[in-house]
């Protein structure tokens, strides 16, 4: 249309062209129970009055909850400097650097981010602009298939269920066969892996710490995977764990992916998040996304460039390594500022607090009568079995506490099992309250 429908006749003409009688017909597929009829705000209010009204409405929300819910989304303290930096207009309003030579600030930030990710993961090169951890893991399947020229992907059942669903979707679309490997005692069954891996396998996907919070034996897994010429793709969903655990690269991982949300990005009701991907230098041309490199100009001044741009937005689709067409640079910047502000010692202190507090709550719940489910070592998430998980969680919620994730919906064998997550934000008072509620549960 080449006109704006300001008059009634204009609106009638527009509806006629569309093929409906009334504006309400445009929303005919939405159940009437979901149509609110507009915002219930009195007309004629000043800006000050509207702000006061909205403030009163917002007070109906309960925001004082203590949370022990993790499973892929983690509450960590975010230094104020993070939001201060990422809110600056040159970063906050910037999108994809299509003219990188005039985007030196953004390119430097991405370069620093890649460098830090390499340090954390123990890998040689890292990229930027992955959607999230789940899609990054799925993208690693395509990358492994392109490298090995094989189309069979193995994935551990200890990988986050939602991540496995995304991987399954990608594999079906690309004609890959996907084989799941069972877990035992909370970690990948090495015997099951030995039985199902073959010379046709492109890669084995494993998460550590895994969905249950358990730390996988990457040393044993690496020996098995590489003996068949397959790649080892390691997923790290709780990125802060790399501040205390040995890096996947030190175990011989070929591709490391993960979720960077825990590094300075808030939970934010589920997004946007930050996909992490790093690999060995020899596989750099198979990396999706974008890679920023450092260089010098003809006058010897340091500068930054986009070395490789393997997205279909930049090159022909048939030559692209991925069809990722978004830019997560702002989330990557938040992670960069977070890691920079903490430094090595600060990050290690955060991880130590998470580790110690999680084990305190775990041992306290066991002393109060909860049952051990897995004997494997864990970082800041663990599983316990209680008599009635649903009732326990409801009682916690009534007391202002968001409890653990009930695992029965994911694995029938884990009925009444709960996955608890503890970070530096959980106080001893919060944890003791959880234990007291459990002890007094009738």
N, C-alpha and C positions, 0 to 999 in steps of 0.2 A: 504494500500500500504506500502511496505517496502523500497521504494526508493524516493529520492528527484528529481523531474523532472528538471534537470539542462540543458539537451540537447533537441534539437528539437524532436529527436526520442522518448525521455522520455515523452515529452508533448503529442505527438501523441498517445503513448501507454496509457497514463493516460486518455485521452479523449475517446479512444476506450473502455476502461474498464467502464467508466462512461456511455457511450452510446450517446455521442454528437460528432459533427464534428469539431466545433471550440469552443474556449473559450467564444466567444460572445454568443453562444447558451446557455451558463449557465445563462445569464441574459435576456433571451428571454421574461420572464414574466414582465419585467420592461418596461414601455412606453419609447420609444426612446427619447421623449422630456425631460425626467428626467435624461438621461445619459449625463453627462457633458464632458466625454472624458478625464478625468483626471485633475489634478491641473495645472493651467496655470502659472507655475513658470519656468522661464528660466533655462536651465541647466548650470552647471559649476559655480554656485554661492558659495561664501564662507559662513560660518555660520553668520558672521557679516552682509553680504549683504542680506541673507535670512531674518534675523531678522528685518532689516530695511525695506525690501519689505513688510513683513507681518504687520509691524507697520503702514505703509502707507495705506495698505488695511483696517486695523482695524479702521482707522480714518474716513472711510465712514459710520461707525455705529454712530447713534445718542444715546448718553448715558446721556444727561443732562436733561432728562424728570423728571418732578415732577409727582408723582403718587398718585391717590386717589382710586386705585383699591384694593379690599380686597377679600371678598367672599371665604375665606378658605386659602389664601396665604397672609402673612403679612410682610411688610417692617418695621423692627425695627433696631435701631442702635445696632451694634454688637461690643462690646469692643475688642480691638486688642488682649487682652490676650486670647480670645477664640480660634482664629486661631493659635496663638502661641503654645498653649498647645496641641490642637488636631493634629497639624502638627508634633509633636515629633514622631520619628520613632517607639517607643515602642507602641504608640497608633495608628498612622496612618496606619501602615502596619499590625496591629493585626487583626485577624478575630475571628471566634468562639473559645472560650477557651475550646477546647476538653480535654485538660489536665489542669483543673482549678487550681490544686495545685501549678503549676508553673506560673500562670497568676494572681498573687496577685494584681498587680497594676490595671489591667483591672477589676478584680472582685470588688475591692474597689470602683472604679469609678462607676460601675453599682450599687453597694450597696448604695452609696451616692445619686445617681440619684433616686433610688426607694424611699429613705427616703424623698427626697425633693418633689417628686410627691405625696407621702402620705400627706405631710404637706399642699400642695396646694389644693388637692382634698378633704381633710378631711376623707380619707379612711385609712384602717388599713394595707393593703398590696398592693404592686404594682409589676408589672413584667417588663421585658425588651424585646426588639427585636420584636416589632410590626412594620409592614410595614409603615402604615400611619393612619391617623384618620379614613378614610373611611373603611378600612379593619378591624381596631380595633372595630369599631361599629358593623360591620358584625360578627366578631368573638364573640362579646358579646351576639349575638342572639343564637349561638351554646351553649355558656356557660349557658345562661338562660334556654334553653331547657333541657340541661343535669341536671340542678339543680332542675327544677320544674317538669320534665317529661311531659311537655306539648309542643305542636307544633304550637301554634298560636302566632304570633308576631304582635304587634301594633306599628305603627310609625307615628309621627306627620308630616304633610305636610310642617311644618316650618323648618324641617331638610334640610340641603343642598341637592339640587337635585342630585348631583353626588354621595353623600353618600347614598342616597335612592336607587340609581341604583345598587351600590355595594351590599347593603343589600338585594335587590331583587334577585340578582344573587346567593348569598349565600343561601337564603331561598329556592329558586327553587331547588338548588342542594341537599339540605338536606330534602326536602319534607315538609318544613314549610309553613303554610299559612301566608300571609302578608296582613295586613289591614291598610290602610292609614286613618289618622284622620285629618279632615280639620282644617284650621286655621281661626281665626277671629280677625280683628284689629291687625294683625301681630304676634299673638301668638296662641298657641293651643286652640281650642275650647273645653272648659271643658265639655259643654253639649254634644258635639259629642263624646268625650271620654267616658262619662258615658253611652251613648247609645250603644257603640260598644264593650266595654270591657266586659269580661265574666269570668267564672270560668275556661274556656279553655285557657285563655291568659297566656302565659309564661312571657312576658315582654312588657313594653311600652318604646319605644325609643323616647327621646326628646333632642333637642339641645338648649343650653342656654349659652351665647347669641345665638339666632338662625340665620338662613340664612339671615333674614332681619335685623339682629343686635339687635332685641328686646329681652328683658330679660323675660323669662318664669316664671310663678307663680308656682315654684316647690313645694311650700307648699300645695297648693290645689291639684296638680297633684299627689303628693305622697299619700295623703289620699285616693284618688280614686283608685289608682293602688294597694296599699297594702290591701285595703278592699276586693279585689278579689283574694288575694294570689299570685299576679303577682309580678315580679321584676321591679324596676325602674332603667332603664339604661340611664344615662345622658351623653350627648356628649358635650365637650367643644372644639370648633375649634380654637378660639382665646385664647390661653393659658394665655396670659398676663392679661386677664380679671379677673383671679383668684387672682390677686394682690389687687383688690378693691372690688370684689363681694364676698358674702358669699359662702363658698365651697358647692358643691353638697352633700357632706357627711353630712353637718349640716342639710340638708333637708331630710335625710333618704334615699339617693340614695343607691342602692345595688351594682351597677357596674358603674364606671365612666371611660369613654374613651375620647379620643380627639386627637388633632394634636399638637405636640410639636415644629413645625417648627418655630413659633414665638419666641421661647426661644433660641436665639443664633444661629439659622440656617438660612442661606440666602434663598431668594426666589428660586434662581438657576433654573429658567425656569421650575419649577414644580417638583423638587426632586433632590436627595432623601430626604424624609421627615421622621418624627418620630411619630410612633403611640404610644399613651399613654393608659395604662389600669391599673386600680386599683379597689379594691373590699374590702369586709369585710373578716375578717380573717377566718370565717367559710366556705367561698367559695374558699379558697386558692388552694385546690386540683383540682379545675375546671379551674384555670387560664391557658391560653396557654402561649407559649414562655418559658422564663427561669426566675427563681427567685434566687437571690443571698442572702445569709445570713451570719451573722457574728458569729464567734465561737472562741474558744481557743484551742491550741494544748496541748499535754500532759505536756508541760513545762510551760503552762499558758500564752503563747504568743497569741496575737490577730491575727486572720486570717479570710479569707473569702472563702466560699464554694458555689457551686451550690446546693442549697437545693432541688429544684424541677426542672425537665427538662421534660416537658410534650409535647415536640415536637416529631414528628414521626421519626426524625433523631436519637433520643436518646432511644426511647422505641418502642414497637410493635405498628404498625399503628392502630390496633383495640383498643388499650388502650390509644392512644394519644388524647389529647384534641384539637389538631390543627395540620395542616400540614404545618404551617409556618416554613420555612427552611432558613430564612435569618437572618442577624445579623445587627441591626441598632445601635450597641454600639457606633460608632463614633459620630453619631448624638445625641445619649443620652449623650455622654461625652460633646459635645458642649453645650447642655442644662444645664448640671451640672455646667460647668465652668461659663456659663452666669449667672445662678442663684446665684452661689457662689460669683462672682465678684460684683453683684448688692446688694446682701443681701436683707433683708426684706424691709428696708427703700428705697433702690434703686429701687426695683421692684414696690413699692408703688408710688414712684415718677414718674416712667415711665407710670404706669396706670393712674395716675392723669393727666398727660400731655395729654394722649390720650383722656381721658374723657372730659377734658375742651376744647381741640381744636376741637373735633368732635361737641360738642354742639355750639361752636362759629360759625363754618361753617354752621351748620344746621340752626341756628337762622338767620344768615346773608342771606342765600338763601331764607328763608321764607320772610324776609323783602324785598328782591328783586323781589318777585312775585312767587316763587315756592310754590307748594301746599303740605299741610300735607297729608300723606297717612295713617300712623299708629300713634296712640296716646300712645302706650306702651313705657316704658322707654328703653333707649339703652345705650350701652357702647361707642364704637368707630366707629360703623357703623350705618347708618340710610338710610331711603328711602324717596325720595321726588319725586313729579310728576312735569314735565316740559312740555312745549308745544310740543317740538320735541326733544326727547332724542337723536336720532341719529345725528341730526344737531348740537346739543349742544356738544356732544362728539367729533364730527369732528372738530368743531371750537376750542375746548380745545386742541386737538391733534396738530392742526396747530400752536398753541401757546406754544408748548412744554409741554403740560400737558396731562397725561393719566387720563381720567375722570372716572366716576362711571360705574358700571355694569348695562347694560340695562336688566330689569327684564321681559320684554314682551315675550322673548323667552322661559321663564320658566313658566309664568302664564299669560294667556290671559287677566285676569282682571287687570294686572299691566302694561299695555301698556304705554309707555312713562314715566315709573317710573325708577328711577336710584338709585342704591345702592352705596353710597359713604363710603369710609373708611378713617379715619384720624388717624395717629400715631404721635409719638413724632418727626418724621423726617419731617413732613409737617410744613412749616413756616407760619406765619401770612401773609406774602407777597404772598405766594402761594395761600392761601385761599382767600385773597382779590382779587387776579387776577381771580380766578374761578368765584367769584361773579360778578366782573365787566364784564367778558365775557358774563355771563348769562344775566345781565341787559341790555347789548348792543346788544343782539342777535335779529336780525330783523326777 
